[in-house]
Amino acid sequence: MNPPKWLTVLFSLRMLIVLLMGFASGLPLLLTGSLLQAWMKESGLNLATIGLFSLVGLPYTLKFLWAPLCDGITPLSLGRRRGWLLIAQSGLVVALLWLSFSHAQQPLRMALAALMVAFFSASQDVVIDAYRREILSDEEQGLGASLAVNGYRVGMLLAGGGGLILADLTSFQEVYWIMAGMMALCLPLGFLIPEPPLLAGRPGTLREAVVEPFLEYFQRPNALWLLLFILLYKLGDVMASQLTTPFFLDLGFSKTEIGAIVKLFGFWATVAGGLMGGIWILRIGIHRSLWWFGILQGVSTAGFSILALLGHVTPALACAVALENFTSGLGTAAYTAFMASLTHRCFTATQYALLSGIMGIPRVFIAAPAGFFAQSTGWPVFFSLCVVAAVPGLVLLQWLDRRKSLTAWSSASV
């Protein structure tokens, strides 16, 4: 008896590579985020300066500006994807070492080092996203996206949670040495993975690599509406996630309860959601998954409104966190797979960088207004507004589906 198709795909070498690449992609993110903030706070920097450091994350949004280099130039004999991967990861190791020797009393130097870490991390993401698109078929993109996201989250957990634990045992400088060493362990990926085949019609010059991806993209039906959909699809989910820690503290939950239930229990709920989402996408397709998973995301956010009314009830916290993280994992798997399916295989690096950069806009810019709304309305109403914020994306999805735009895009991207 032959095993189910999803099981065969799940345990293939391609999926193992995707998982490992997801880990390499997730490891650097919090090294310029929460871990760096903890280092600066411990060093006595004021909150205004720490807040300004969030701007070092801009390369994750602007990466489409230099992504054409990854489509148009083959830098090393290893090949176009493997060569750029080796350059990005080597740059990350060097930048992390530079950051480790920075000092909070020289914030400009520290900011420049952190910016270089973010730049090489975003560049690595460009290559890894393009590689995943090119080695997986369209029907495998959902499962591939879920494994990539889960690997990403494990890398984030190691750098964020693991980094903070290590910082209690040693200095932050040594923590960054360890993280640079972990990043160096990822370097063999560039030598061991197979190089995707070069397709006819790929950019032959740098000018073609810069111009052709955008021309091809914006000549498709309803191109701007698709960009708006990508911006809106997880808006409510992102709004809710920005302020969950202050919310839980306001309800009287201890830091231990938050750490055990939200960070650890919630982490595994997200992993389970991402994995189940990838399997379901194989069965029902990307477009139906976007619709159903989007509805579930909105419903789960309403759980926080109920928790706000119940107050300090630990089982209710566990249920709300499990439901929200599980459905967020589902939605992220479909969302990521959908963006990959929209890219043309000749321009994967540039087009995916554009789409994922737009995806990151709410995460970068939503924190300030979210705090204002929560303070003005109170937690129950705020999370109800987050549910409402999920509606426009679903309405736009339905409208695009009726106009056959989703099918046209997917077929055009092959």
Summary of the structure (lengths in Angstrom):
residues: 414
radius of gyration: 21.0
end to end distance: 32.6
largest distance: 65.4
contacts: 1478
relative contact order: 0.14
helix: 81%
strand: 0%
